[in-house]
Amino acid sequence: MHGYGSGLTAFYTSLIMFHPSRLVALARLLPMAVRDFFGHDSLRTGSLPSEFPVHLLAANRRGLILGPARYLQGRVRARKAGLRSPKLLTQEDQS
């Protein structure tokens, strides 16, 4: 669960870095994300059985918080190693 959470927010960080215009759309989702993060009856957690391990949800939350920093650390390490970011394909590139 930790990896899922960190990967999700790392993806959002990458999305914003390469497509800053997406920040507005993501910001609109923020209230729902906060409810999901802190609520006990959110779409994500509301259907979980009561015996679901709480430590897995906590690991997911830690991952969500650490994801952006880990993404940026990875970018710095890649740059120091002489690696370049791959060119991201746009819809125009794919047609």
CYANA upper distance limits for C-alpha pairs under 8 A (distance plus 0.5 A):
  1 MET  CA      5 GLY  CA      6.77
  1 MET  CA     56 LEU  CA      6.51
  1 MET  CA     57 LEU  CA      7.70
  1 MET  CA     59 ALA  CA      6.39
  1 MET  CA     60 ASN  CA      5.23
  1 MET  CA     63 GLY  CA      8.10
  2 HIS  CA      6 SER  CA      6.68
  2 HIS  CA     56 LEU  CA      8.23
  2 HIS  CA     59 ALA  CA      5.23
  2 HIS  CA     60 ASN  CA      4.93
  2 HIS  CA     61 ARG  CA      7.82
  2 HIS  CA     62 ARG  CA      7.07
  2 HIS  CA     63 GLY  CA      5.02
  2 HIS  CA     64 LEU  CA      8.11
  3 GLY  CA      7 GLY  CA      6.32
  3 GLY  CA     60 ASN  CA      7.90
  3 GLY  CA     63 GLY  CA      6.72
  4 TYR  CA      8 LEU  CA      6.58
  4 TYR  CA     60 ASN  CA      7.29
  4 TYR  CA     63 GLY  CA      7.62
  5 GLY  CA      9 THR  CA      7.01
  5 GLY  CA     60 ASN  CA      5.39
  5 GLY  CA     61 ARG  CA      7.01
  5 GLY  CA     62 ARG  CA      7.89
  5 GLY  CA     63 GLY  CA      4.89
  5 GLY  CA     64 LEU  CA      4.78
  5 GLY  CA     65 ILE  CA      8.38
  5 GLY  CA     67 GLY  CA      7.48
  6 SER  CA     10 ALA  CA      6.42
  6 SER  CA     60 ASN  CA      8.10
  6 SER  CA     62 ARG  CA      8.21
  6 SER  CA     63 GLY  CA      4.51
  6 SER  CA     64 LEU  CA      5.22
  6 SER  CA     65 ILE  CA      7.54
  6 SER  CA     66 LEU  CA      6.41
  6 SER  CA     67 GLY  CA      4.24
  6 SER  CA     68 PRO  CA      7.87
  6 SER  CA     70 ARG  CA      8.21
  7 GLY  CA     11 PHE  CA      6.52
  7 GLY  CA     63 GLY  CA      8.15
  7 GLY  CA     64 LEU  CA      8.23
  7 GLY  CA     67 GLY  CA      6.54
  8 LEU  CA     12 TYR  CA      6.95
  8 LEU  CA     64 LEU  CA      7.45
  8 LEU  CA     67 GLY  CA      7.67
  9 THR  CA     13 THR  CA      6.61
  9 THR  CA     64 LEU  CA      6.13
  9 THR  CA     65 ILE  CA      8.10
  9 THR  CA     67 GLY  CA      5.52
  9 THR  CA     68 PRO  CA      6.32
 10 ALA  CA     14 SER  CA      6.72
 10 ALA  CA     67 GLY  CA      5.13
 10 ALA  CA     68 PRO  CA      5.22
 10 ALA  CA     69 ALA  CA      8.31
 10 ALA  CA     70 ARG  CA      7.63
 10 ALA  CA     71 TYR  CA      5.70
 11 PHE  CA     15 LEU  CA      6.60
 12 TYR  CA     16 ILE  CA      6.71
 12 TYR  CA     68 PRO  CA      8.47
 13 THR  CA     17 MET  CA      6.70
 13 THR  CA     68 PRO  CA      6.19
 13 THR  CA     71 TYR  CA      7.91
 14 SER  CA     18 PHE  CA      6.67
 14 SER  CA     71 TYR  CA      8.14
 15 LEU  CA     19 HIS  CA      6.11
 15 LEU  CA     20 PRO  CA      7.93
 15 LEU  CA     22 ARG  CA      7.84
 16 ILE  CA     20 PRO  CA      5.13
 16 ILE  CA     21 SER  CA      7.89
 16 ILE  CA     22 ARG  CA      6.64
 16 ILE  CA     23 LEU  CA      6.44
 19 HIS  CA     23 LEU  CA      8.39
 22 ARG  CA     26 LEU  CA      6.80
 23 LEU  CA     27 ALA  CA      6.42
 24 VAL  CA     28 ARG  CA      6.93
 25 ALA  CA     29 LEU  CA      7.42
 26 LEU  CA     30 LEU  CA      7.20
 29 LEU  CA     33 ALA  CA      6.73
 30 LEU  CA     34 VAL  CA      6.60
 31 PRO  CA     35 ARG  CA      6.83
 32 MET  CA     36 ASP  CA      6.59
 33 ALA  CA     37 PHE  CA      6.48
 34 VAL  CA     38 PHE  CA      6.58
 34 VAL  CA     39 GLY  CA      8.32
 35 ARG  CA     39 GLY  CA      5.53
 35 ARG  CA     42 SER  CA      7.00
 36 ASP  CA     40 HIS  CA      8.27
 36 ASP  CA     41 ASP  CA      8.45
 36 ASP  CA     42 SER  CA      5.49
 36 ASP  CA     43 LEU  CA      7.47
 36 ASP  CA     44 ARG  CA      7.22
 36 ASP  CA     45 THR  CA      8.07
 37 PHE  CA     61 ARG  CA      7.73
 40 HIS  CA     45 THR  CA      6.82
 40 HIS  CA     46 GLY  CA      6.82
 41 ASP  CA     45 THR  CA      6.55
 41 ASP  CA     46 GLY  CA      4.65
 41 ASP  CA     47 SER  CA      8.40
 42 SER  CA     46 GLY  CA      5.56
 43 LEU  CA     47 SER  CA      7.67
 44 ARG  CA     48 LEU  CA      8.26
 48 LEU  CA     52 PHE  CA      6.92
 53 PRO  CA     57 LEU  CA      7.76
 54 VAL  CA     58 ALA  CA      6.89
 55 HIS  CA     59 ALA  CA      6.59
 56 LEU  CA     60 ASN  CA      6.73
 57 LEU  CA     61 ARG  CA      6.78
 58 ALA  CA     62 ARG  CA      6.73
 59 ALA  CA     63 GLY  CA      6.68
 60 ASN  CA     64 LEU  CA      6.70
 61 ARG  CA     65 ILE  CA      6.85
 62 ARG  CA     66 LEU  CA      6.68
 63 GLY  CA     67 GLY  CA      6.26
 66 LEU  CA     70 ARG  CA      6.68
 67 GLY  CA     71 TYR  CA      6.60
 68 PRO  CA     72 LEU  CA      6.78
 69 ALA  CA     73 GLN  CA      6.59
 70 ARG  CA     74 GLY  CA      6.60
 71 TYR  CA     75 ARG  CA      6.84
 72 LEU  CA     76 VAL  CA      6.79
 73 GLN  CA     77 ARG  CA      6.69
 74 GLY  CA     78 ALA  CA      6.53
 75 ARG  CA     79 ARG  CA      6.62
 76 VAL  CA     80 LYS  CA      6.71
 77 ARG  CA     81 ALA  CA      6.69
 78 ALA  CA     82 GLY  CA      6.85
 78 ALA  CA     83 LEU  CA      5.61
 78 ALA  CA     84 ARG  CA      7.57
 79 ARG  CA     83 LEU  CA      5.84
 79 ARG  CA     84 ARG  CA      6.94
 89 LEU  CA     93 ASP  CA      6.18
 89 LEU  CA     94 GLN  CA      7.31
 90 THR  CA     94 GLN  CA      7.07
 91 GLN  CA     95 SER  CA      7.11
